Amino acid sequence: MERRSFLKATGSAAAAAALAGCSSDSDSDGTEDEAGTGDGMDSTDSSGGDVGTDLKEDGDLWRVNTGTMTTMDPIEATDTQSGIVIQQMFDPLMNYPNSQPAVEGLMAADYEVSDDFTTYTFQLKDATFHNGDTVTASDFVYAFERLTASDNSSRAYFVLDSLGVTHETTTETVDGEEQEVYEPGTLGVTAVDETTLEIQLDAPFASTLEMLAYSSFSPVPEGMVGDIEGYDGEVSQGEFSSSNPIGNGPFEFDTWDSGTEARVSAYDDYYGESPNVDGVHFAVIENDSANYNYAMNRNADIFELPTAQYDPGKVSVEEEDDQGRQIGTYGELRNGATANYSGVSNIGVFYLGFNMASVPKPVRQAVAYAMNQHTVVEQVFKQRGEPAYNFTPKSIFPGGAQNYNDRAENEYPYGYDDSQLGQARSVMEEAGYGENERVAIELTIYESGVWSETASILRDQLQSVYIDLEVNQAPFNTLLERGRNGELEMYSLGWVADWPAPDNFLQLLNPPQTDTSLDFPISYVNWQPENGDAAQQAEEAYQSIADNPAPTEDAQATRNEAYIEMENANWEDVAMLPVYHELTELFWYDHVDFTPPAGMGPSRQKMNTVSLGERE
């Protein structure tokens, strides 16, 4: 969605999404809409061959992004890889410190909330943009307006729907139909004075502060980009998003060569803790083998290990901290070194989605019966994750991880840790399928060795249940574009948390938002009333969530019931088939002083506290 959120599982279990996670909304991040754990656009060079040690600057922290970035504009980004870089350059009001789910003030020095939970008043810290301008409340107003009204925004729903900021609408005719659309300049975000910002909501929203930690809400110098009414712009949006992003974070933009590398350099006048490194260099290497070789040649200080080169027997966990991070060592590596290790359960889910307008329910259910999530995690992912039976991750599931596990083991209708091919054949035969009436469906996966292996296992299993599965790979951005256009039948994607609450995940299963005839569907499943009662159940449950948004115990209890209703509806219709919850693993050499990210993932972590010693 968009960690995702888009979250894209590459060969490494530690994804950088989706983006939204993230993948949602208009995207993802999730969304261009859905998440790919990592990346975004096509890489012109997946080998990483153009990024060598001769480019290294001793004071830079070197990292590998397993996919290329798509944009440096925080309102446009929907993929995790862009989010990792944007996070270094832009500071919103709130922050997930080292990716911990509990937020704290970042640009916000203090804040007050009204008794009815609809008015948030923030006092801003004294900060400057990278061009030297002082950050003011008016810059936030401008940035919120861009996020809401710009044609370049992928996250307008964050403001209008998720947060529910007050605004007015006007009627426009779109494709022959009248629609209520946002009226520019009416957003309930006000600069009370230079350092006081007020945000007015239509109704309470329990995750307001968590939402405002998303980089999409970061300030931009007022008038910098002329893509909304009332501003001509100092630079074009194309220039801002690719070569001249002006933020207020600990690092400022240096360079970006799409498909090859990006670099940010330390901002000397940062208002917070000044960076301990001269800059951060991101080498874009999508190919798993090239990624591994790059790290083994000590060209990366912090890195991931592709699953093909990963040996779970080399992990030695020495402690688990209060954030659930397992800390220890990994080794020996191929180069003889022993690396530092961290592993933490990511707040995300990877899944197979079905275009319900193209794939009939019996076929979807047969795929669910055939899928054994445990087998996939153990054999394909080498235990680098947990089998997924609910769409909502364990750490934020209603009733906690134990309730998640109890439901999975006792209520999951398609077989817990079991591939029920007999049931799959039965449901297909009842629908009129058989050896002489087989069905062919296309599964489109993004470029990933582990998804390719998973798809091969599933294809072989489905042969015996009258389903001929054609597996095709597509560049990540191509997959997203085809999804938005309703051109996918079955697809692989992932979602990492935009904010740590079930509604951030279950919005992908809100039927009205899954219609690919919309400009920006939040997912690509086309879950419509004609699909049956479960679609209505899911829609009513999501409306119940929307109708009970307050941060109170009673409202939370109502939301929890609705979350379970949506999970059950998805079980019935199999709009999305959860496959696994990722274990985010990172590795780093001894010369790096580094606190690894917690459950919100690498795209929420700032690198200004990382220190470097002498490299070998």
C-alpha positions in Angstrom: 0.0 0.0 0.0 1.5 0.9 -0.4 5.2 -0.3 3.5 3.3 -0.1 2.1 3.5 0.5 2.4 4.5 -1.4 -0.8 6.3 -4.2 0.5 8.0 -6.4 -1.9 9.5 -9.6 -0.8 12.8 -9.9 -2.5 15.0 -12.9 -1.8 15.8 -11.3 1.5 13.5 -11.7 4.3 14.3 -8.3 5.5 12.5 -6.0 3.1 13.6 -2.6 3.0 8.1 -1.2 1.6 5.6 -1.6 1.1 5.8 1.2 1.6 3.6 1.3 2.4 4.0 -0.2 3.0 2.9 0.1 1.9 0.7 -0.1 -0.8 -2.5 1.6 -0.6 -4.6 4.2 -1.6 -3.9 5.6 -4.4 -1.4 3.6 -3.6 0.6 1.9 -1.4 3.0 2.0 1.0 1.3 1.3 0.4 -0.2 2.2 -2.7 0.3 2.9 -5.7 -1.4 0.9 -3.9 -0.2 -2.1 -2.7 3.1 -2.9 -1.2 6.1 -4.4 -2.4 8.6 -4.8 0.1 10.7 -3.1 -1.5 10.9 -1.3 -4.5 9.5 0.5 -7.2 10.5 1.1 -10.6 12.4 -0.9 -13.2 16.1 -1.0 -12.7 18.2 -0.2 -15.7 21.0 -2.3 -14.1 20.1 -5.0 -11.6 23.7 -6.2 -11.3 24.9 -3.2 -9.3 28.0 -3.4 -11.4 28.3 0.4 -11.8 28.5 0.9 -8.0 32.0 0.0 -6.9 34.4 0.6 -4.1 36.1 3.3 -6.2 33.1 5.5 -5.5 33.4 5.1 -1.8 33.8 8.0 0.6 35.3 6.9 3.9 32.8 8.9 5.9 29.7 7.6 4.2 27.5 4.8 5.4 26.9 2.3 2.6 23.7 0.4 2.2 22.0 -1.7 -0.4 18.5 -1.1 -1.6 17.0 -4.2 -3.1 15.0 -2.2 -5.6 15.3 1.2 -7.2 13.6 4.3 -5.9 10.7 5.9 -7.9 10.6 9.4 -6.5 12.0 11.8 -3.9 8.7 13.6 -3.4 7.1 12.5 -0.1 3.6 13.0 -1.4 4.2 10.8 -4.5 6.2 7.9 -3.0 4.4 4.6 -2.4 7.3 2.1 -2.4 9.5 1.1 0.5 12.8 1.9 -1.3 11.8 5.5 -2.0 10.6 5.7 1.6 14.0 4.6 3.0 15.7 7.6 1.3 12.9 10.1 1.8 13.0 9.3 5.5 16.5 10.7 5.7 15.6 14.0 4.1 12.1 14.9 5.5 10.9 15.2 9.1 7.1 15.2 9.8 5.5 16.2 13.1 5.9 12.8 14.7 8.3 9.9 14.4 8.7 6.2 15.1 12.1 6.3 16.9 14.2 3.5 15.4 11.0 2.2 13.9 9.4 1.5 17.3 5.6 1.5 17.0 5.2 4.1 19.8 5.4 7.6 18.3 7.1 10.6 19.7 7.4 14.2 18.6 9.8 15.0 15.8 9.1 18.5 14.4 6.4 18.8 17.1 7.9 20.3 20.3 4.5 19.8 22.0 0.9 19.2 21.2 -2.6 19.4 22.7 -5.7 17.5 21.9 -9.3 18.8 22.4 -11.7 17.0 24.7 -13.7 15.7 21.7 -10.5 14.3 20.0 -11.0 16.4 16.8 -8.6 19.3 17.2 -4.9 18.8 17.4 -2.6 21.8 18.1 1.1 21.5 17.6 4.0 23.7 18.6 6.8 23.4 16.2 10.5 23.1 16.9 13.0 25.7 15.6 14.2 24.2 12.3 15.4 25.1 8.9 15.0 23.6 5.4 18.0 22.5 3.5 17.8 25.7 1.5 18.2 27.7 4.7 14.6 28.8 5.0 13.0 28.6 8.5 10.3 25.9 8.8 7.0 27.5 9.7 3.4 26.4 10.2 2.6 27.8 6.8 5.0 25.3 5.2 3.0 22.5 6.8 -0.3 24.0 5.6 1.2 24.1 2.1 2.5 20.5 2.3 -0.8 19.2 3.5 -2.6 21.0 0.6 -0.1 19.4 -1.8 -0.8 16.0 -0.3 -4.5 16.5 -0.7 -4.9 18.5 -4.0 -1.8 17.8 -6.2 -2.2 15.6 -9.2 1.2 14.2 -8.1 -0.1 13.0 -4.8 -0.5 9.2 -4.2 -1.9 9.7 -0.7 -4.8 12.2 -0.7 -6.8 9.6 1.1 -4.4 9.8 4.0 -5.8 13.3 4.6 -9.4 13.1 3.5 -10.3 9.5 4.5 -7.8 8.1 7.0 -7.3 11.2 9.1 -10.6 12.8 8.0 -9.4 16.4 8.0 -12.3 18.8 7.7 -12.8 20.1 4.1 -15.4 21.1 1.6 -16.3 19.4 -1.6 -17.5 20.4 -5.0 -19.3 18.5 -7.7 -17.5 17.5 -10.9 -18.4 15.3 -13.8 -16.0 12.4 -14.2 -16.5 10.0 -17.0 -20.1 11.1 -17.3 -20.8 10.7 -13.6 -21.2 13.4 -11.0 -18.7 13.0 -8.1 -18.0 15.0 -5.0 -14.3 16.0 -5.0 -12.1 18.0 -2.7 -12.4 21.8 -3.1 -8.9 23.2 -3.1 -8.0 25.6 -0.3 -10.7 24.3 2.2 -8.6 22.0 4.3 -8.9 22.3 8.0 -5.2 22.8 8.6 -4.3 26.3 9.9 -1.2 28.2 10.7 -2.2 29.9 14.0 1.1 31.7 13.9 4.6 30.9 12.6 5.2 28.1 15.1 1.7 26.9 15.9 -0.2 24.4 13.6 -3.8 23.4 14.1 -5.4 20.4 12.5 -9.2 20.0 12.6 -10.8 16.5 12.0 -14.3 15.7 11.1 -14.4 13.0 13.7 -12.0 11.4 16.1 -9.3 9.0 14.7 -7.6 6.7 17.1 -4.3 6.7 15.1 -3.9 10.4 14.4 -0.5 10.8 15.9 0.7 7.6 14.4 -0.6 8.7 11.0 1.3 12.0 11.3 4.6 10.2 11.6 4.3 9.2 7.9 6.7 11.1 5.7 3.9 12.1 3.3 3.0 14.7 6.0 6.5 16.3 6.0 6.8 20.1 5.4 8.0 21.5 2.1 9.0 25.2 1.7 5.8 27.1 0.8 5.5 27.6 -2.9 8.5 25.4 -3.8 6.4 23.3 -6.3 3.6 24.9 -8.3 1.3 21.8 -8.6 -1.6 23.2 -6.5 -3.7 26.3 -6.9 -2.2 29.6 -5.9 1.4 28.7 -6.5 3.6 29.1 -9.6 6.5 27.1 -8.1 10.2 27.7 -7.9 10.9 24.4 -9.5 8.9 21.9 -11.4 7.5 18.8 -9.7 9.7 16.7 -11.9 12.8 18.5 -10.7 11.7 18.5 -7.1 11.0 14.7 -7.2 14.2 13.7 -8.9 17.1 16.2 -8.5 16.1 19.0 -6.0 14.0 17.8 -3.1 14.2 20.3 -0.3 13.4 18.8 3.1 14.1 19.5 6.8 15.6 16.1 7.8 19.1 15.2 9.1 20.4 14.5 5.5 20.0 16.6 2.3 19.8 15.3 -1.2 23.1 14.8 -3.1 22.4 12.6 -6.1 20.2 9.9 -7.6 20.8 7.8 -10.6 17.7 5.7 -11.2 18.5 2.0 -11.1 22.0 2.5 -9.8 22.5 4.6 -6.7 21.3 7.4 -4.5 23.2 9.5 -1.9 22.2 11.9 0.8 24.7 14.1 2.7 24.7 15.3 6.3 22.8 18.5 6.9 25.0 20.7 9.1 22.2 22.9 10.5 19.9 20.0 11.5 17.8 21.0 14.5 18.0 17.5 16.0 20.9 15.1 16.6 23.4 15.8 13.9 24.4 12.9 11.8 27.5 11.0 12.8 28.3 10.1 9.2 29.1 12.3 6.2 26.3 10.8 4.2 24.4 7.7 3.4 24.9 5.9 0.0 22.3 3.6 -1.3 23.4 1.1 -4.0 20.5 -0.2 -6.0 21.0 -3.9 -6.6 17.9 -5.9 -7.4 19.7 -9.1 -8.4 20.1 -11.4 -5.4 23.5 -12.8 -6.4 24.9 -9.4 -7.2 23.5 -8.1 -3.9 25.2 -10.9 -2.0 28.6 -10.5 -3.8 28.5 -6.8 -3.1 28.1 -7.3 0.6 30.7 -10.1 0.7 33.2 -7.8 -1.0 32.6 -5.4 2.0 31.1 -2.7 -0.2 28.1 -2.4 2.1 28.3 -1.6 5.8 24.7 -2.7 6.5 23.1 -5.3 4.3 20.6 -8.1 3.8 21.3 -11.7 2.8 19.3 -13.2 0.0 17.5 -16.4 1.0 19.5 -18.5 -1.4 22.7 -17.6 0.5 21.1 -17.6 3.9 21.8 -20.4 6.4 19.6 -20.3 9.5 22.2 -22.5 11.3 24.6 -19.6 11.3 22.4 -17.4 13.4 23.3 -17.0 17.1 20.8 -15.0 19.1 22.3 -13.6 22.3 19.4 -11.5 23.5 15.9 -10.2 22.7 15.1 -6.7 23.7 11.8 -5.0 24.7 10.9 -4.3 21.1 11.1 -8.0 20.2 14.4 -7.5 18.3 16.6 -10.6 18.4 20.2 -9.5 18.6 23.3 -11.6 18.0 25.7 -12.7 15.3 25.7 -14.5 11.9 28.6 -16.3 10.5 31.0 -17.1 9.2 30.2 -15.3 6.0 31.8 -16.3 2.8 34.5 -13.7 3.3 35.4 -15.1 6.7 33.8 -12.4 8.8 31.2 -12.8 11.4 28.5 -10.2 11.1 26.2 -8.6 13.7 22.6 -9.8 13.3 19.2 -8.5 14.2 15.8 -10.1 13.4 12.4 -8.7 14.3 8.9 -9.5 13.2 7.8 -6.9 10.8 4.3 -5.3 11.0 3.4 -6.5 7.5 1.9 -9.3 5.4 2.7 -10.8 2.0 -0.1 -12.3 0.1 -1.7 -13.5 -3.1 -4.5 -11.3 -4.4 -7.3 -12.3 -6.8 -9.2 -10.2 -9.2 -12.6 -11.5 -8.3 -14.0 -10.2 -11.6 -11.7 -12.7 -13.4 -11.2 -15.6 -11.0 -14.3 -17.4 -9.8 -14.8 -18.2 -6.1 -14.4 -22.0 -6.4 -11.0 -21.4 -8.0 -9.9 -19.0 -5.3 -11.0 -21.4 -2.6 -9.2 -24.3 -4.3 -6.0 -22.2 -4.3 -6.4 -21.6 -0.6 -6.9 -25.3 0.1 -3.8 -26.1 -1.9 -1.6 -23.5 -0.2 0.3 -24.7 2.9 1.8 -21.5 4.4 4.0 -23.5 6.8 5.6 -25.3 3.9 6.3 -22.1 2.1 8.0 -20.5 5.1 10.1 -23.5 5.9 11.1 -24.6 2.5 11.2 -21.4 0.5 11.9 -18.7 3.1 14.1 -20.9 5.3 12.0 -20.0 8.3 12.6 -16.2 7.8 9.1 -15.4 8.7 5.9 -16.8 10.1 3.0 -18.4 8.2 0.1 -16.0 7.6 -3.5 -17.0 8.1 -4.9 -13.6 8.9 -4.3 -10.5 7.0 -3.6 -8.4 10.1 -0.1 -9.1 11.6 0.1 -10.7 15.0 1.6 -7.8 16.9 -1.5 -5.6 16.2 -4.2 -8.3 15.9 -7.3 -7.9 18.1 -6.7 -9.9 21.2 -3.0 -10.2 20.5 -0.8 -12.8 19.1 -2.4 -15.6 21.1 -5.8 -14.9 19.6 -4.3 -14.8 16.1 -2.8 -18.2 16.7 -5.9 -19.7 18.2 -8.0 -18.5 15.2 -5.5 -19.8 12.7 -5.2 -23.2 14.3 -8.9 -23.8 15.2 -10.9 -21.7 12.7 -8.9 -21.3 9.4 -11.2 -23.0 6.9 -8.6 -24.2 4.3 -6.3 -26.2 6.5 -3.7 -25.1 9.1 -0.3 -26.4 8.2 -1.9 -28.7 5.6 -2.4 -28.7 1.8 -5.9 -30.1 1.4 -5.9 -31.1 -2.2 -8.9 -33.4 -1.8 -11.0 -30.5 -0.6 -9.7 -28.4 -3.4 -10.8 -31.0 -6.0 -14.2 -31.3 -4.3 -14.9 -27.5 -4.4 -13.8 -27.4 -8.1 -15.9 -30.5 -9.1 -19.0 -29.1 -7.3 -18.6 -26.0 -9.5 -18.5 -28.1 -12.7 -14.7 -28.3 -13.2 -12.9 -31.5 -14.0 -10.2 -33.1 -16.2 -12.2 -32.1 -19.3 -13.2 -28.7 -17.9 -10.0 -27.3 -16.5 -9.4 -23.6 -15.9 -6.4 -21.5 -16.7 -5.4 -18.5 -14.6 -2.4 -16.2 -14.7 -0.3 -15.5 -11.6 1.8 -12.3 -12.0 4.6 -12.0 -9.5 7.2 -9.2 -9.1 10.8 -10.1 -9.8 11.7 -12.3 -6.8 13.4 -15.6 -6.5 11.3 -16.7 -3.4 8.0 -15.8 -5.0 9.1 -17.6 -8.2 9.8 -20.7 -6.1 6.5 -20.3 -4.2 4.6 -20.0 -7.5 6.3 -23.1 -8.9 5.2 -25.2 -5.8 1.7 -23.9 -6.1 1.5 -24.5 -9.8 2.5 -28.1 -9.4 -0.1 -28.6 -6.7 -2.9 -27.0 -8.6 -2.4 -29.3 -11.6 -4.2 -32.1 -9.7 -7.2 -29.8 -8.9 -8.0 -28.9 -12.5 -6.2 -25.5 -12.4 -3.5 -24.6 -15.0 -1.5 -21.9 -13.4 0.6 -19.7 -15.7 3.3 -17.8 -13.8 4.7 -14.6 -15.2 7.2 -12.2 -13.7 6.8 -8.4 -14.2 8.8 -5.4 -13.0 7.3 -4.1 -9.8 6.0 -0.9 -11.3 4.5 -2.7 -14.2 2.7 -5.1 -11.9 1.2 -2.1 -10.0 0.2 -0.4 -13.2 -1.5 -3.5 -14.5 -3.2 -4.0 -11.2 -4.7 -0.5 -11.2 -5.9 -1.1 -14.7 -7.7 -4.3 -13.7 -5.4 -6.3 -15.9 -4.2 -8.9 -13.3 -6.0 -12.1 -12.5 -3.8 -13.3 -9.5 -0.8 -11.5 -8.2 1.8 -11.4 -5.4 2.3 -8.3 -3.2 2.8 -7.3 0.4 1.8 -4.6 2.8 3.7 -3.0 5.6 2.1 -0.7 8.2 1.6 3.0 7.4 0.4 3.1 11.0 0.3 0.2 13.4 -3.4 -0.6 13.5 -5.5 -3.3 11.9 -7.6 -0.7 9.8 -4.4 0.2 7.9 -4.3 -3.3 6.6 -8.0 -4.1 6.3 -8.6 -1.0 4.2 -7.3 -3.1 1.4 -10.3 -5.4 1.9 -12.9 -2.6 2.0 -14.9 -3.6 -1.1 -15.7 -0.1 -2.5 -12.0 0.8 -2.5 -11.0 -2.3 -4.4 -12.8 -1.3 -7.7 -10.2 -1.0 -10.4 -12.4 1.3 -12.4 -11.5 3.9 -9.8 -8.5 6.2 -10.5 -6.6 4.9 -7.5 -8.0 1.6 -6.1 -6.4 0.7 -2.8 -6.1 -2.9 -4.0 -6.9 -4.8 -7.2 -9.4 -7.4 -6.2 -12.7 -5.9 -7.4 -14.7 -7.2 -4.4 -18.2 -6.2 -5.4 -21.7 -7.0 -4.1 -22.3 -9.5 -6.9 -19.6 -11.6 -5.3 -22.1 -12.5 -2.5 -22.8 -11.9 1.2 -19.2 -11.8 2.3 -18.6 -8.6 0.3 -21.5 -6.9 2.1 -20.2 -8.2 5.4 -16.8 -6.7 4.8 -18.2 -3.4 3.7 -20.5 -3.1 6.7 -17.7 -4.1 9.0 -15.4 -1.4 7.6 -18.2 1.1 7.9 -18.4 0.2 11.6 -14.7 0.8 11.9 -15.1 4.2 10.3 -18.1 5.0 12.5 -16.2 4.3 15.8 -12.9 6.1 15.3 -12.3 7.6 18.8 -9.3 6.6 21.0 -11.6 5.2 23.7 -12.0 1.7 25.1 -15.6 1.3 23.9 -14.8 2.4 20.3 -11.8 0.1 20.3 -13.9 -2.8 21.3 -16.3 -2.1 18.5 -13.5 -1.8 16.0 -12.0 -5.1 17.2 -15.2 -6.9 16.5 -15.4 -5.4 13.0 -11.8 -6.3 12.3 -12.6 -10.0 13.0 -15.7 -9.7 10.7 -13.5 -8.5 7.9 -11.0 -11.2 8.4 -13.8 -13.8 8.3 -15.3 -12.3 5.2 -11.9 -12.6 3.5 -11.7 -16.2 4.6 -15.0 -16.8 3.0 -14.4 -15.2 -0.4 -10.6 -15.4 -0.6 -10.1 -11.9 -2.0 -6.5 -12.0 -0.6 -4.7 -15.2 0.5 -2.2 -14.4 3.3 1.0 -16.3 2.8 3.6 -15.1 5.4 4.6 -12.4 7.8 8.1 -11.2 7.3 11.0 -11.4 9.6 13.1 -8.3 9.0 16.8 -9.3 9.3 19.7 -7.0 8.9 23.5 -7.7 9.1 26.3 -5.3 9.7 30.1 -5.4 10.1 31.8 -4.6 13.4 32.9 -1.2 12.4 29.3 0.0 12.4 27.6 1.2 15.6 24.0 0.7 14.7 20.7 0.2 16.5 18.6 -2.0 14.1 15.0 -1.1 13.3 12.0 -2.4 15.3 8.7 -3.6 13.9 7.8 -0.6 11.7 10.7 -1.6 9.4 13.7 0.0 7.8 11.7 2.6 5.9 10.8 4.3 9.2 14.4 4.5 10.5 16.6 7.6 10.4 20.3 7.0 10.0 21.7 10.1 11.8 22.6 8.1 14.9 24.7 5.5 13.1 28.5 5.8 13.6 31.3 4.3 11.7 34.7 3.1 12.9 37.7 2.1 10.8 36.8 -0.3 8.0 39.0 -3.4 7.4 
